[in-house]
Amino acid sequence: MTAGSKSIRGFSLTELVITLLIAGILASLAMPSFVRQIKQDRVVNNANYLSAFYKYSRSEAVKQAKTLHLVASSSKWLLQSQTDGEWVTVHEFSVVDDSIEIEYADRTITSTGEVDQALNLLVTDNDDSTTDYRLCVLQSGQSWVDEADKNCA
């Protein structure tokens, strides 16, 4: 650089404030969508975990070649097996997040993987901005997760 020439580098305070203001406005616009996405992910994850627990329970009944019971408790679904005349909890499922509600139901899974009656469990967070899901199980034991408004149809 020669003497007398002036080079301007960097941002002025005004440019920095305007840039931060624009970034803040954009972030505040994106926040509701981000929060809704997190809530939706909680519902989907719990529905998928519930489905995985059911499939695990069914495979255990077939693998052990004996009848197992899914027992509803206040906030859990217990997989129980009869050993030496006593019912023992083999595995349990509970929701990952307290905002999620599931109405569990007692079911029996036979050694062939069938259930004593069809099952339709609603996984909800009681929030109208998110989509609720259902675990659908046919009496044959086949299962899938679907949006709640389809009601396992």
C-alpha positions in Angstrom: 0.0 0.0 0.0 1.3 3.4 -0.9 1.2 6.5 1.3 -1.9 8.5 0.7 -4.1 5.7 -0.7 -6.9 4.7 1.5 -8.3 1.1 1.5 -11.7 0.4 3.1 -12.1 -3.1 4.6 -14.7 -4.8 6.7 -18.3 -3.9 7.6 -19.6 -0.7 9.1 -21.6 -0.9 12.2 -24.8 0.0 10.3 -24.3 -2.9 7.8 -23.7 -5.3 10.6 -26.8 -4.3 12.5 -29.0 -4.5 9.4 -27.6 -7.9 8.6 -28.3 -9.2 12.1 -31.8 -7.7 12.0 -32.6 -9.5 8.8 -31.2 -12.7 10.1 -33.3 -12.3 13.3 -36.5 -11.7 11.3 -35.9 -14.8 9.2 -35.2 -16.9 12.2 -38.4 -15.7 13.9 -40.4 -16.6 10.8 -38.9 -20.1 10.7 -39.3 -20.9 14.4 -43.0 -21.9 14.5 -42.3 -24.4 11.6 -39.3 -25.8 13.4 -41.2 -26.3 16.6 -44.1 -28.0 14.8 -41.5 -30.3 13.0 -40.0 -31.3 16.4 -43.5 -32.1 17.8 -44.3 -34.1 14.7 -41.1 -36.0 15.0 -41.9 -36.9 18.6 -45.2 -38.5 17.5 -43.7 -40.3 14.6 -40.8 -41.6 16.6 -43.0 -42.9 19.4 -45.3 -44.6 16.9 -42.3 -46.3 15.3 -40.9 -47.4 18.6 -44.3 -48.8 19.5 -44.4 -50.7 16.3 -40.9 -52.1 16.8 -41.9 -53.2 20.3 -44.9 -55.0 19.0 -42.8 -56.7 16.2 -40.2 -57.7 18.8 -42.9 -59.2 21.0 -44.4 -61.1 18.1 -41.0 -62.5 17.1 -40.3 -63.5 20.7 -43.6 -65.5 20.9 -42.7 -67.3 17.6 -39.0 -67.8 18.6 -39.9 -69.2 22.1 -42.8 -71.2 20.6 -45.1 -70.1 23.4 -47.9 -67.7 24.2 -46.8 -64.3 25.4 -49.0 -61.5 26.9 -48.9 -57.7 26.2 -50.2 -56.2 29.4 -51.3 -52.6 29.6 -50.2 -50.7 32.7 -50.8 -47.0 33.5 -48.0 -45.7 31.3 -46.3 -48.9 29.9 -46.9 -51.9 27.8 -45.4 -55.0 29.3 -44.4 -58.1 27.5 -44.9 -61.0 29.9 -44.0 -64.7 29.7 -45.0 -67.5 32.0 -42.0 -69.2 33.6 -42.5 -71.9 36.3 -46.1 -70.8 36.7 -45.3 -67.2 37.3 -45.7 -64.2 34.9 -42.4 -62.5 34.3 -41.9 -59.2 32.5 -39.5 -59.9 29.6 -39.5 -56.4 28.1 -41.5 -53.1 28.4 -42.4 -50.2 26.3 -43.0 -46.7 27.5 -43.3 -43.4 25.6 -40.1 -41.5 25.0 -41.6 -38.1 25.6 -44.2 -37.1 28.3 -46.2 -35.1 25.8 -47.2 -38.4 24.0 -50.3 -40.4 25.0 -51.0 -44.0 24.1 -54.0 -46.0 25.3 -52.5 -49.5 25.7 -54.6 -52.6 25.5 -54.0 -56.1 26.8 -53.4 -58.7 24.1 -52.2 -62.3 23.8 -49.7 -63.3 21.1 -49.7 -67.0 20.3 -46.7 -69.1 19.3 -47.8 -68.6 15.6 -47.6 -64.8 15.9 -51.4 -64.3 15.9 -53.1 -62.0 18.4 -56.3 -62.8 20.3 -58.0 -59.8 18.6 -57.2 -57.0 16.3 -55.5 -53.9 17.8 -55.8 -50.2 17.0 -53.6 -48.0 19.2 -53.7 -44.2 18.9 -50.4 -42.3 19.4 -51.2 -38.7 20.0 -49.8 -35.5 21.5 -53.2 -33.8 21.7 -51.9 -31.0 19.5 -54.0 -30.0 16.4 -50.9 -28.8 14.6 -49.4 -32.3 14.3 -50.6 -35.5 12.7 -51.5 -38.4 15.0 -50.7 -42.0 14.2 -52.1 -45.5 14.9 -50.5 -48.8 15.3 -52.8 -51.2 13.5 -52.6 -55.0 14.1 -54.7 -57.6 12.4 -55.7 -60.7 14.2 -53.2 -62.6 12.0 -50.5 -60.5 13.6 -49.7 -58.4 10.6 -49.0 -54.8 11.7 -48.4 -51.3 10.3 -48.3 -47.7 11.4 -50.6 -45.2 9.6 -52.0 -41.8 10.0 -54.8 -41.7 12.7 -57.5 -40.3 10.5 -57.3 -43.4 8.2 -58.3 -45.5 11.3 -56.5 -48.6 10.1 -58.5 -48.9 7.0 
